[in-house]
Amino acid sequence: MSSLTVRAELESLLRAEGFAHALPSRTVLENPGSERLALGIPILDVRLGGGVPVGAVTEVTGVPSSGRTGLVLALLAQVTGRQELAVYVDATDAFDPWSAARGGVGLSRVLWVRCRGQVETAFKAADAVVRGGGARVVVLDLAGASGSRLRRMPVAAYLRLQRAVERTPTALVILADQGLAGTAAAVTIRLSRARAVWVGRHPACRLLSHLGHAPAVIGGRGAVARRAG
């Protein structure tokens, strides 16, 4: 079955009322946890042992302008470049298709689920598409979501997503301002805002030289290394 056919089925599923009912059967991995999906960022892929784990939750966190969205778009570009399907569950409708296309993402193979600020709906949609099967990557974008709404989400919601993605050919990536998934995440990638490097001594006449690179911190029970430069 082509990724476009799977996309059509998932769209029908998400339009139906009640995300978790009567879902199609999913593909099951015989050897879960062994496969990785490359980000296309060599230094990170090496540190991650080949990329983000399949059949598991990866959490990408950081403040705005830390590179968190660019990292996720790099993964989507790799996946859609292989003609595979990605699903982007967008809690706050922040996804920018124009920037994604500029980054090499094949938009025809991305199903964008807009949740209009409804965090609970975003969790239900992510759970539905993971259990429905067919997507190579599912991104749950919670960055910028209301802190009060996120605090109301129980730990069980993240554990449910972990159980849903286990033994599937899907990598589930949670994008957030800060760590939320706890032990449900096999890998956590924490990014920091780039540091501005200036030249010149006079405070009013200095020039911006470049943005220093802040290394990503990699952790979690499925991590291969602790830091990536």
N, CA, C and O of each residue as an XYZ file, in Angstrom:
916
protein
N       0.845     -1.192      0.000
C       0.000      0.000      0.000
C       0.880      1.241      0.000
O       1.820      1.320      0.791
N       0.604      2.202     -0.858
C       1.421      3.397     -0.953
C       1.179      4.311      0.238
O       0.148      4.238      0.906
N       2.179      5.193      0.490
C       2.037      6.136      1.608
C       0.876      7.082      1.386
O       0.256      7.531      2.350
N       0.563      7.400      0.123
C      -0.549      8.304     -0.155
C      -1.887      7.647      0.163
O      -2.816      8.309      0.624
N      -1.982      6.334     -0.087
C      -3.204      5.609      0.259
C      -3.375      5.554      1.768
O      -4.475      5.741      2.290
N      -2.254      5.290      2.474
C      -2.306      5.274      3.932
C      -2.721      6.641      4.458
O      -3.506      6.740      5.401
N      -2.190      7.693      3.844
C      -2.554      9.051      4.267
C      -4.056      9.273      4.137
O      -4.683      9.842      5.031
N      -4.635      8.823      3.021
C      -6.071      9.004      2.815
C      -6.869      8.271      3.885
O      -7.880      8.775      4.373
N      -6.406      7.080      4.242
C      -7.103      6.317      5.276
C      -7.020      7.030      6.628
O      -8.000      7.082      7.371
N      -5.846      7.574      6.939
C      -5.683      8.277      8.204
C      -6.518      9.552      8.245
O      -7.064      9.910      9.289
N      -6.616     10.229      7.117
C      -7.455     11.429      7.062
C      -8.909     11.078      7.353
O      -9.595     11.800      8.078
N      -9.377      9.967      6.785
C     -10.750      9.526      7.036
C     -10.946      9.182      8.506
O     -11.975      9.489      9.108
N      -9.923      8.531      9.066
C      -9.987      8.153     10.468
C     -10.098      9.378     11.365
O     -10.908      9.409     12.292
N      -9.283     10.382     11.084
C      -9.263     11.568     11.926
C     -10.526     12.411     11.774
O     -10.903     13.145     12.687
N     -11.176     12.301     10.614
C     -12.435     13.026     10.433
C     -13.578     12.364     11.184
O     -14.569     13.005     11.533
N     -13.421     11.082     11.422
C     -14.483     10.349     12.120
C     -14.487     10.732     13.602
O     -13.454     11.094     14.165
N     -15.624     10.650     14.197
C     -15.734     10.994     15.623
C     -15.261      9.826     16.457
O     -15.677      8.690     16.230
N     -14.389     10.092     17.426
C     -13.842      9.029     18.258
C     -12.596      8.452     17.629
O     -12.680      7.507     16.845
N     -11.442      9.002     17.956
C     -10.193      8.644     17.298
C      -9.803      7.174     17.459
O      -9.252      6.574     16.537
N     -10.087      6.597     18.619
C      -9.480      5.316     18.937
C     -10.341      4.100     18.582
O      -9.991      2.982     18.961
N     -11.439      4.282     17.877
C     -12.334      3.159     17.617
C     -12.153      2.612     16.205
O     -11.906      3.362     15.261
N     -12.278      1.303     16.080
C     -12.277      0.629     14.776
C     -11.077      1.008     13.925
O     -11.216      1.320     12.743
N      -9.888      0.977     14.539
C      -8.684      1.322     13.806
C      -8.205      0.133     12.984
O      -8.402     -1.013     13.389
N      -7.576      0.388     11.828
C      -7.060     -0.712     11.025
C      -5.899     -1.403     11.721
O      -5.259     -0.836     12.606
N      -5.639     -2.632     11.307
C      -4.520     -3.360     11.900
C      -3.212     -2.675     11.539
O      -3.107     -2.037     10.491
N      -2.220     -2.806     12.402
C      -0.943     -2.144     12.183
C       0.147     -3.174     11.914
O       0.029     -4.338     12.296
N       1.191     -2.734     11.262
C       2.356     -3.570     11.051
C       3.115     -3.690     12.357
O       3.211     -2.715     13.103
N       3.658     -4.864     12.651
C       4.371     -5.098     13.896
C       5.811     -5.481     13.584
O       6.060     -6.315     12.714
N       6.743     -4.883     14.281
C       8.145     -5.217     14.094
C       8.474     -6.520     14.797
O       8.025     -6.757     15.918
N       9.260     -7.368     14.140
C       9.689     -8.601     14.780
C      10.784     -8.342     15.812
O      10.886     -9.060     16.806
N      11.596     -7.324     15.577
C      12.694     -7.030     16.477
C      12.635     -5.558     16.871
O      13.405     -4.754     16.346
N      11.736     -5.189     17.785
C      11.549     -3.776     18.110
C      12.784     -3.184     18.764
O      13.545     -3.882     19.434
N      12.973     -1.890     18.561
C      14.037     -1.190     19.245
C      15.373     -1.209     18.546
O      16.299     -0.529     18.990
N      15.516     -1.970     17.455
C      16.818     -2.086     16.807
C      16.994     -1.090     15.669
O      18.124     -0.761     15.310
N      15.905     -0.607     15.099
C      15.995      0.265     13.928
C      16.035      1.723     14.338
O      15.404      2.128     15.314
N      16.798      2.520     13.566
C      16.895      3.958     13.801
C      16.634      4.703     12.500
O      16.965      4.219     11.418
N      16.038      5.882     12.617
C      15.796      6.740     11.462
C      16.749      7.926     11.539
O      16.741      8.681     12.512
N      17.561      8.080     10.514
C      18.568      9.140     10.509
C      17.924     10.513     10.410
O      16.908     10.696      9.739
N      18.535     11.471     11.092
C      18.099     12.862     11.018
C      18.703     13.570      9.817
O      18.203     14.609      9.386
N      19.776     13.008      9.277
C      20.491     13.706      8.214
C      21.446     14.750      8.759
O      21.973     15.566      8.004
N      21.674     14.730     10.067
C      22.642     15.600     10.733
C      23.724     14.673     11.275
O      23.564     14.110     12.358
N      24.830     14.504     10.538
C      25.790     13.430     10.839
C      26.237     13.354     12.285
O      26.276     12.266     12.860
N      26.579     14.496     12.891
C      27.130     14.435     14.247
C      26.083     13.958     15.253
O      26.418     13.278     16.223
N      24.824     14.311     15.025
C      23.765     13.828     15.905
C      23.430     12.371     15.622
O      23.196     11.596     16.549
N      23.406     11.997     14.360
C      23.098     10.611     14.016
C      24.124      9.654     14.620
O      23.773      8.565     15.075
N      25.393     10.065     14.621
C      26.431      9.229     15.228
C      26.181      9.084     16.723
O      26.245      7.983     17.269
N      25.898     10.201     17.377
C      25.680     10.162     18.813
C      24.434      9.378     19.189
O      24.353      8.813     20.279
N      23.461      9.346     18.280
C      22.208      8.630     18.539
C      22.271      7.177     18.094
O      21.282      6.450     18.195
N      23.414      6.757     17.608
C      23.541      5.377     17.155
C      22.851      5.117     15.842
O      22.445      3.989     15.561
N      22.710      6.164     15.021
C      22.077      6.005     13.720
C      20.861      6.875     13.521
O      20.387      7.016     12.394
N      20.339      7.467     14.587
C      19.155      8.315     14.471
C      18.178      8.063     15.591
O      18.528      7.466     16.610
N      16.944      8.518     15.406
C      15.922      8.337     16.443
C      15.390      6.910     16.379
O      15.273      6.346     15.291
N      15.068      6.322     17.520
C      14.637      4.926     17.535
C      13.224      4.726     16.990
O      12.327      5.537     17.221
N      13.053      3.640     16.271
C      11.741      3.219     15.769
C      11.056      2.386     16.853
O      11.704      1.636     17.584
N       9.742      2.532     16.939
C       9.008      1.784     17.957
C       9.181      2.365     19.347
O       9.014      1.665     20.346
N       9.516      3.649     19.411
C       9.779      4.285     20.702
C       9.468      5.772     20.607
O       9.236      6.313     19.526
N       9.469      6.422     21.779
C       9.227      7.858     21.874
C      10.564      8.587     21.989
O      11.407      8.231     22.813
N      10.748      9.607     21.156
C      11.884     10.519     21.275
C      11.342     11.894     21.610
O      10.401     12.367     20.973
N      11.935     12.542     22.613
C      11.499     13.872     22.998
C      12.568     14.888     22.609
O      13.741     14.732     22.948
N      12.145     15.940     21.886
C      13.039     17.020     21.477
C      12.564     18.285     22.182
O      11.433     18.727     21.976
N      13.426     18.868     23.015
C      13.029     20.024     23.798
C      14.002     21.181     23.600
O      15.153     20.994     23.206
N      13.507     22.376     23.883
C      14.345     23.564     23.780
C      13.490     24.813     23.691
O      12.302     24.750     23.374
N      14.101     25.934     23.972
C      13.400     27.214     23.877
C      13.307     27.619     22.411
O      14.002     27.040     21.576
N      12.460     28.606     22.069
C      12.420     29.096     20.689
C      13.807     29.542     20.225
O      14.589     30.090     21.002
N      14.096     29.297     18.951
C      15.383     29.632     18.324
C      16.525     28.734     18.788
O      17.693     29.066     18.587
N      16.200     27.602     19.405
C      17.238     26.662     19.826
C      17.567     25.651     18.734
O      18.540     24.907     18.858
N      16.774     25.613     17.667
C      16.983     24.641     16.603
C      16.110     23.411     16.714
O      16.272     22.461     15.948
N      15.172     23.418     17.674
C      14.347     22.234     17.898
C      13.474     21.904     16.683
O      13.362     20.742     16.293
N      12.857     22.931     16.090
C      11.999     22.683     14.925
C      12.822     22.265     13.725
O      12.401     21.394     12.964
N      13.988     22.869     13.539
C      14.849     22.502     12.422
C      15.281     21.053     12.498
O      15.390     20.382     11.472
N      15.527     20.562     13.702
C      15.910     19.160     13.874
C      14.780     18.241     13.426
O      15.008     17.258     12.721
N      13.559     18.571     13.841
C      12.406     17.746     13.456
C      12.171     17.812     11.949
O      11.862     16.795     11.329
N      12.314     18.993     11.354
C      12.137     19.123      9.904
C      13.198     18.334      9.151
O      12.922     17.799      8.078
N      14.411     18.254      9.698
C      15.453     17.453      9.059
C      15.034     15.987      9.002
O      15.246     15.311      7.995
N      14.444     15.505     10.084
C      13.950     14.127     10.103
C      12.836     13.930      9.081
O      12.826     12.935      8.356
N      11.897     14.875      9.019
C      10.801     14.764      8.055
C      11.321     14.786      6.621
O      10.793     14.085      5.758
N      12.348     15.583      6.365
C      12.927     15.632      5.022
C      13.517     14.283      4.644
O      13.375     13.839      3.504
N      14.176     13.632      5.589
C      14.758     12.317      5.318
C      13.659     11.293      5.017
O      13.773     10.503      4.079
N      12.611     11.319      5.813
C      11.540     10.326      5.673
C      10.760     10.535      4.378
O      10.549      9.590      3.617
N      10.335     11.766      4.129
C       9.547     12.013      2.908
C      10.401     11.878      1.659
O       9.883     11.574      0.584
N      11.715     12.101      1.787
C      12.608     11.899      0.649
C      12.690     10.442      0.224
O      13.052     10.141     -0.913
N      12.355      9.540      1.138
C      12.302      8.098      0.812
C      10.880      7.681      0.429
O      10.582      6.489      0.359
N      10.011      8.650      0.184
C       8.613      8.398     -0.227
C       7.805      7.730      0.868
O       6.868      6.985      0.583
N       8.161      7.990      2.120
C       7.408      7.450      3.248
C       6.535      8.547      3.854
O       6.761      9.736      3.626
N       5.542      8.131      4.624
C       4.560      9.057      5.162
C       4.954      9.551      6.545
O       5.426      8.782      7.382
N       4.753     10.849      6.774
C       4.929     11.445      8.096
C       3.631     12.127      8.494
O       2.899     12.635      7.645
N       3.353     12.135      9.782
C       2.176     12.812     10.318
C       2.657     13.862     11.312
O       3.459     13.565     12.197
N       2.164     15.090     11.165
C       2.533     16.188     12.057
C       1.287     16.622     12.819
O       0.413     17.297     12.273
N       1.217     16.223     14.093
C       0.086     16.586     14.952
C       0.449     17.879     15.665
O       1.341     17.904     16.513
N      -0.244     18.942     15.314
C       0.145     20.299     15.678
C      -0.831     20.878     16.701
O      -1.926     21.320     16.351
N      -0.417     20.869     17.966
C      -1.329     21.307     19.024
C      -1.702     22.778     18.897
O      -2.830     23.155     19.215
N      -0.773     23.618     18.439
C      -1.011     25.063     18.417
C      -1.042     25.642     17.011
O      -1.001     26.862     16.851
N      -1.115     24.806     16.002
C      -1.143     25.259     14.597
C       0.085     26.106     14.251
O      -0.025     27.125     13.570
N       1.243     25.677     14.725
C       2.473     26.446     14.524
C       3.292     25.979     13.330
O       4.249     26.649     12.943
N       2.937     24.853     12.746
C       3.707     24.306     11.627
C       3.689     25.268     10.445
O       2.636     25.785     10.073
N       4.858     25.505      9.860
C       4.997     26.419      8.729
C       5.349     25.608      7.484
O       6.514     25.254      7.302
N       4.379     25.306      6.623
C       4.665     24.485      5.440
C       5.734     25.092      4.529
O       6.535     24.362      3.945
N       5.752     26.420      4.404
C       6.728     27.063      3.536
C       8.148     26.793      4.023
O       9.019     26.440      3.229
N       8.385     26.957      5.327
C       9.711     26.677      5.879
C      10.053     25.198      5.753
O      11.198     24.842      5.476
N       9.062     24.344      5.957
C       9.307     22.909      5.826
C       9.721     22.547      4.402
O      10.656     21.774      4.196
N       9.022     23.110      3.430
C       9.366     22.829      2.030
C      10.768     23.327      1.699
O      11.513     22.660      0.981
N      11.128     24.493      2.218
C      12.470     25.014      1.997
C      13.524     24.104      2.611
O      14.654     24.041      2.126
N      13.160     23.403      3.671
C      14.077     22.487      4.325
C      14.116     21.109      3.693
O      14.782     20.210      4.205
N      13.410     20.934      2.587
C      13.468     19.664      1.877
C      12.374     18.681      2.211
O      12.431     17.529      1.779
N      11.367     19.104      2.977
C      10.267     18.205      3.343
C       9.303     18.079      2.163
O       8.873     19.086      1.600
N       8.967     16.848      1.790
C       7.981     16.605      0.744
C       6.580     16.724      1.321
O       6.080     15.782      1.937
N       5.945     17.870      1.129
C       4.668     18.135      1.795
C       3.552     17.192      1.350
O       2.604     16.961      2.101
N       3.653     16.646      0.138
C       2.608     15.737     -0.324
C       2.572     14.450      0.498
O       1.598     13.699      0.452
N       3.639     14.207      1.244
C       3.704     12.999      2.070
C       3.679     13.323      3.559
O       4.119     12.530      4.390
N       3.156     14.503      3.878
C       2.971     14.898      5.279
C       1.488     15.147      5.530
O       0.863     15.954      4.841
N       0.938     14.466      6.501
C      -0.425     14.716      6.950
C      -0.351     15.678      8.136
O       0.173     15.333      9.195
N      -0.881     16.888      7.946
C      -0.822     17.934      8.974
C      -2.149     17.947      9.721
O      -3.190     18.263      9.144
N      -2.109     17.606     10.996
C      -3.298     17.561     11.844
C      -3.293     18.802     12.731
O      -2.500     18.891     13.668
N      -4.168     19.756     12.445
C      -4.224     21.017     13.188
C      -5.227     20.882     14.328
O      -6.383     20.522     14.105
N      -4.781     21.173     15.555
C      -5.619     20.948     16.730
C      -6.089     22.240     17.398
O      -6.809     22.186     18.395
N      -5.695     23.395     16.870
C      -6.225     24.697     17.284
C      -6.133     24.926     18.794
O      -7.076     25.410     19.421
N      -4.992     24.573     19.358
C      -4.757     24.827     20.777
C      -5.328     23.790     21.720
O      -5.178     23.920     22.935
N      -5.974     22.771     21.199
C      -6.592     21.746     22.040
C      -5.596     20.630     22.307
O      -5.438     19.726     21.487
N      -4.924     20.689     23.449
C      -3.878     19.725     23.771
C      -4.442     18.308     23.868
O      -3.836     17.357     23.372
N      -5.589     18.175     24.501
C      -6.188     16.838     24.640
C      -6.475     16.224     23.280
O      -6.260     15.029     23.077
N      -6.962     17.040     22.345
C      -7.230     16.549     20.990
C      -5.942     16.109     20.320
O      -5.925     15.106     19.606
N      -4.864     16.848     20.540
C      -3.579     16.490     19.934
C      -3.114     15.121     20.427
O      -2.624     14.319     19.631
N      -3.255     14.840     21.709
C      -2.863     13.531     22.238
C      -3.716     12.421     21.623
O      -3.197     11.369     21.251
N      -5.017     12.659     21.520
C      -5.906     11.648     20.940
C      -5.561     11.394     19.475
O      -5.563     10.250     19.019
N      -5.266     12.460     18.747
C      -4.923     12.306     17.330
C      -3.626     11.538     17.164
O      -3.531     10.655     16.311
N      -2.613     11.868     17.979
C      -1.334     11.159     17.902
C      -1.517      9.682     18.216
O      -0.953      8.823     17.538
N      -2.296      9.390     19.229
C      -2.552      7.993     19.590
C      -3.261      7.267     18.451
O      -2.953      6.112     18.160
N      -4.203      7.940     17.813
C      -4.972      7.316     16.734
C      -4.096      6.987     15.532
O      -4.173      5.883     14.994
N      -3.265      7.935     15.106
C      -2.476      7.681     13.894
C      -1.374      6.667     14.158
O      -1.010      5.912     13.257
N      -0.833      6.631     15.377
C       0.170      5.611     15.695
C      -0.468      4.232     15.668
O       0.083      3.301     15.081
N      -1.629      4.099     16.303
C      -2.299      2.803     16.335
C      -2.854      2.429     14.961
O      -2.981      1.248     14.639
N      -3.184      3.436     14.156
C      -3.698      3.147     12.829
C      -2.660      2.550     11.906
O      -3.003      1.805     10.988
N      -1.401      2.862     12.131
C      -0.324      2.279     11.334
C      -0.103      3.013     10.026
O      -0.955      3.779      9.575
N       1.038      2.775      9.430
C       1.337      3.307      8.111
C       2.264      4.491      8.095
O       2.957      4.712      7.102
N       2.303      5.270      9.172
C       3.177      6.438      9.215
C       4.556      6.023      9.700
O       4.681      5.261     10.659
N       5.589      6.524      9.039
C       6.961      6.219      9.442
C       7.379      7.073     10.629
O       8.101      6.618     11.516
N       6.914      8.315     10.632
C       7.193      9.226     11.736
C       5.893      9.927     12.107
O       5.144     10.367     11.235
N       5.635     10.027     13.401
C       4.537     10.853     13.915
C       5.158     11.880     14.848
O       5.812     11.523     15.828
N       4.952     13.159     14.542
C       5.433     14.244     15.392
C       4.246     14.799     16.173
O       3.222     15.162     15.593
N       4.393     14.860     17.484
C       3.404     15.510     18.344
C       4.031     16.817     18.817
O       4.875     16.818     19.713
N       3.619     17.924     18.215
C       4.206     19.236     18.501
C       3.408     19.919     19.606
O       2.289     20.385     19.387
N       4.005     19.971     20.800
C       3.386     20.622     21.961
C       4.090     21.933     22.299
O       3.758     22.576     23.295
N       5.058     22.333     21.477
C       5.805     23.556     21.755
C       4.873     24.762     21.722
O       4.082     24.924     20.793
N       4.972     25.583     22.720
C       4.126     26.768     22.794
C       2.728     26.520     23.312
O       1.938     27.457     23.420
N       2.404     25.278     23.636
C       1.064     24.973     24.158
C       0.912     25.534     25.568
O       1.900     25.735     26.274
N      -0.309     25.779     25.963
C      -0.606     26.332     27.284
C      -0.030     25.447     28.382
O      -0.275     24.241     28.418
N       0.742     26.064     29.278
C       1.325     25.312     30.380
C       0.278     24.688     31.272
O       0.459     23.567     31.747
N      -0.819     25.396     31.510
C      -1.866     24.858     32.373
C      -2.518     23.632     31.740
O      -2.848     22.671     32.435
N      -2.703     23.668     30.421
C      -3.287     22.506     29.742
C      -2.334     21.312     29.789
O      -2.762     20.177     30.001
N      -1.045     21.574     29.591
C      -0.070     20.491     29.625
C       0.019     19.881     31.016
O       0.168     18.667     31.153
N      -0.072     20.709     32.046
C      -0.007     20.190     33.414
C      -1.210     19.319     33.749
O      -1.141     18.465     34.633
N      -2.305     19.538     33.041
C      -3.490     18.710     33.296
C      -3.391     17.339     32.642
O      -4.171     16.440     32.956
N      -2.435     17.178     31.736
C      -2.290     15.872     31.085
C      -1.587     14.909     32.040
O      -0.483     15.204     32.499
N      -2.187     13.788     32.343
C      -1.575     12.848     33.292
C      -0.380     12.124     32.680
O      -0.241     12.048     31.459
N       0.466     11.603     33.536
C       1.613     10.805     33.073
C       1.131      9.643     32.219
O       1.817      9.226     31.286
N      -0.042      9.122     32.535
C      -0.583      7.984     31.794
C      -0.770      8.297     30.315
O      -0.725      7.389     29.485
N      -0.979      9.572     29.969
C      -1.155      9.934     28.556
C       0.117      9.675     27.761
O       0.058      9.223     26.618
N       1.266      9.959     28.366
C       2.543      9.717     27.691
C       2.857      8.221     27.662
O       3.395      7.713     26.678
N       2.523      7.527     28.732
C       2.751      6.076     28.753
C       1.862      5.374     27.738
O       2.252      4.356     27.165
N       0.673      5.912     27.514
C      -0.214      5.336     26.501
C       0.416      5.468     25.113
O       0.365      4.535     24.311
N       1.001      6.619     24.838
C       1.670      6.793     23.551
C       2.863      5.850     23.422
O       3.112      5.294     22.352
N       3.596      5.674     24.515
C       4.728      4.743     24.490
C       4.267      3.329     24.150
O       4.874      2.650     23.322
N       3.194      2.895     24.793
C       2.682      1.545     24.529
C       2.134      1.438     23.100
O       2.263      0.397     22.457
N       1.524      2.520     22.612
C       0.949      2.484     21.266
C       2.014      2.299     20.204
O       1.798      1.586     19.224
N       3.179      2.943     20.389
C       4.207      2.926     19.338
C       5.110      1.700     19.427
O       5.803      1.368     18.465
N       5.108      1.035     20.561
C       5.953     -0.153     20.707
C       5.606     -1.197     19.650
O       4.437     -1.414     19.330
N       6.633     -1.833     19.119
C       6.491     -2.908     18.138
C       5.793     -2.438     16.868
O       5.108     -3.220     16.209
N       5.960     -1.181     16.526
C       5.482     -0.661     15.240
C       6.677     -0.144     14.445
O       7.749      0.052     15.018
N       6.523      0.079     13.149
C       7.603      0.649     12.340
C       7.616      2.170     12.357
O       8.081      2.805     11.410
N       7.101      2.755     13.443
C       6.929      4.205     13.548
C       7.829      4.772     14.624
O       8.000      4.171     15.685
N       8.407      5.939     14.344
C       9.117      6.710     15.364
C       8.192      7.835     15.805
O       7.712      8.606     14.974
N       7.942      7.933     17.096
C       7.090      8.984     17.645
C       7.979     10.043     18.276
O       8.755      9.752     19.186
N       7.862     11.271     17.790
C       8.698     12.375     18.268
C       7.802     13.421     18.928
O       6.873     13.930     18.301
N       8.080     13.740     20.186
C       7.362     14.784     20.901
C       8.244     16.028     20.917
O       9.378     15.985     21.395
N       7.725     17.126     20.399
C       8.435     18.405     20.373
C       7.826     19.306     21.436
O       6.618     19.540     21.430
N       8.650     19.816     22.350
C       8.107     20.580     23.475
C       9.110     21.619     23.955
O      10.295     21.559     23.626
N       8.611     22.578     24.744
C       9.482     23.595     25.320
C      10.410     23.000     26.371
O      11.557     23.427     26.508
N       9.919     22.026     27.102
C      10.697     21.373     28.152
C      10.260     19.923     28.272
O       9.261     19.511     27.683
N      11.019     19.159     29.039
C      10.728     17.742     29.162
C       9.355     17.479     29.753
O       8.991     18.046     30.783
N       8.592     16.611     29.090
C       7.242     16.298     29.542
C       7.014     14.795     29.694
O       6.275     14.365     30.579
N       7.641     14.007     28.843
C       7.305     12.589     28.733
C       7.905     11.733     29.836
O       7.424     10.626     30.078
N       8.929     12.209     30.505
C       9.538     11.429     31.582
C      10.077     10.100     31.089
O      10.750     10.031     30.061
N       9.773      9.043     31.834
C      10.307      7.720     31.491
C       9.665      7.127     30.250
O      10.129      6.101     29.751
N       8.598      7.755     29.735
C       7.982      7.253     28.507
C       8.885      7.488     27.298
O       8.738      6.813     26.279
N       9.812      8.433     27.398
C      10.719      8.743     26.287
C      11.950      7.859     26.358
O      12.618      7.791     27.390
N      12.250      7.181     25.251
C      13.463      6.382     25.183
C      14.686      7.273     25.037
O      15.751      6.975     25.577
N      14.526      8.377     24.297
C      15.624      9.317     24.063
C      15.092     10.731     24.242
O      13.991     11.048     23.792
N      15.874     11.580     24.899
C      15.552     12.998     25.026
C      16.703     13.811     24.456
O      17.859     13.619     24.833
N      16.379     14.722     23.543
C      17.377     15.621     22.961
C      17.037     17.027     23.420
O      15.994     17.570     23.056
N      17.920     17.617     24.222
C      17.694     18.959     24.760
C      18.598     19.948     24.034
O      19.817     19.777     23.993
N      17.994     20.976     23.467
C      18.726     21.967     22.697
C      18.709     23.311     23.408
O      17.742     23.663     24.083
N      19.796     24.054     23.246
C      19.910     25.385     23.843
C      19.988     26.429     22.743
O      20.412     26.137     21.625
N      19.579     27.645     23.067
C      19.622     28.736     22.097
C      21.068     29.052     21.725
O      21.954     29.067     22.580
N      21.293     29.306     20.428
C      22.637     29.642     19.955
C      23.125     30.946     20.593
O      22.337     31.858     20.846
N      24.423     31.019     20.846
C      25.021     32.187     21.478
C      25.548     33.146     20.419
O      26.273     32.740     19.510
N      25.184     34.414     20.539
C      25.661     35.421     19.594
C      27.111     35.786     19.904
O      27.454     36.054     21.056
N      27.965     35.796     18.870
C      29.375     36.161     19.019
C      29.596     37.493     18.313
O      29.346     37.614     17.114
N      30.076     38.515     19.074
C      30.250     39.862     18.553
C      31.738     40.192     18.419
O      32.574     39.638     19.132
N      32.056     41.105     17.490
C      33.425     41.601     17.338
C      33.421     43.106     17.556
O      32.452     43.793     17.232
N      34.533     43.614     18.119
C      34.624     45.042     18.432
C      34.522     45.272     19.920
O      33.929     44.468     20.639
N      35.096     46.370     20.389
C      35.134     46.650     21.827
C      34.077     47.650     22.282
O      33.609     47.588     23.418
N      33.704     48.564     21.403
C      32.747     49.586     21.815
C      31.342     48.997     21.828
O      30.929     48.400     20.834
N      30.593     49.145     22.921
C      29.268     48.509     23.007
C      28.302     48.940     21.920
O      27.413     48.173     21.550
N      28.456     50.171     21.391
C      27.523     50.674     20.381
C      27.983     50.391     18.951
O      27.234     50.634     18.005
N      29.194     49.886     18.785
C      29.747     49.726     17.430
C      30.179     48.302     17.132
O      30.917     48.069     16.174
N      29.741     47.364     17.922
C      30.146     45.981     17.674
C      29.343     45.382     16.518
O      28.220     45.801     16.240
N      29.939     44.404     15.859
C      29.288     43.711     14.750
C      29.044     42.252     15.122
O      29.851     41.621     15.805
N      27.920     41.739     14.660
C      27.629     40.328     14.867
C      28.530     39.499     13.966
O      28.470     39.615     12.742
N      29.363     38.664     14.570
C      30.281     37.825     13.808
C      29.603     36.538     13.353
O      29.600     36.220     12.164
N      29.039     35.810     14.286
C      28.346     34.566     13.952
C      27.594     34.095     15.192
O      27.727     34.672     16.272
N      26.807     33.047     15.024
C      26.091     32.442     16.137
C      26.835     31.196     16.567
O      27.014     30.256     15.792
N      27.263     31.207     17.820
C      27.962     30.043     18.323
C      27.036     28.851     18.450
O      25.845     29.009     18.721
N      27.578     27.659     18.256
C      26.770     26.447     18.294
C      26.675     25.919     19.715
O      27.694     25.647     20.349
N      25.462     25.773     20.216
C      25.252     25.188     21.537
C      25.006     23.698     21.377
O      24.049     23.310     20.707
N      25.839     22.848     21.971
C      25.698     21.406     21.765
C      24.398     20.865     22.332
O      23.894     21.349     23.345
N      23.867     19.855     21.662
C      22.662     19.186     22.158
C      23.048     18.233     23.268
O      24.115     17.619     23.232
N      22.176     18.113     24.254
C      22.371     17.152     25.332
C      21.416     15.992     25.088
O      20.206     16.181     24.966
N      21.965     14.814     25.019
C      21.177     13.622     24.694
C      21.104     12.729     25.919
O      22.129     12.399     26.514
N      19.904     12.342     26.292
C      19.726     11.472     27.442
C      18.595     10.489     27.217
O      18.072     10.374     26.108
N      18.221      9.784     28.265
C      17.139      8.811     28.167
C      17.672      7.390     28.182
O      18.854      7.148     27.936
N      16.786      6.463     28.473
C      17.203      5.069     28.623
C      17.686      4.453     27.328
O      18.427      3.471     27.349
N      17.263      5.035     26.158
C      17.703      4.483     24.877
C      18.829      5.265     24.253
O      19.177      5.022     23.098
N      19.420      6.212     24.991
C      20.465      7.063     24.430
C      21.759      6.289     24.281
O      22.054      5.377     25.054
N      22.529      6.675     23.264
C      23.820      6.053     23.020
C      24.928      6.878     23.664
O      25.921      6.327     24.139
N      24.759      8.202     23.682
C      25.761      9.093     24.273
C      25.048     10.215     24.997
O      23.843     10.404     24.834
N      25.805     10.968     25.809
C      25.197     12.017     26.603
C      25.216     13.377     25.926
O      24.309     14.182     26.138
N      26.246     13.653     25.105
C      26.328     14.980     24.504
C      26.671     14.850     23.029
O      27.369     13.926     22.610
N      26.156     15.809     22.246
C      26.526     15.873     20.837
C      27.016     17.275     20.555
O      26.293     18.236     20.820
N      28.216     17.428     20.028
C      28.781     18.746     19.802
C      28.292     19.354     18.529
O      28.677     20.474     18.192
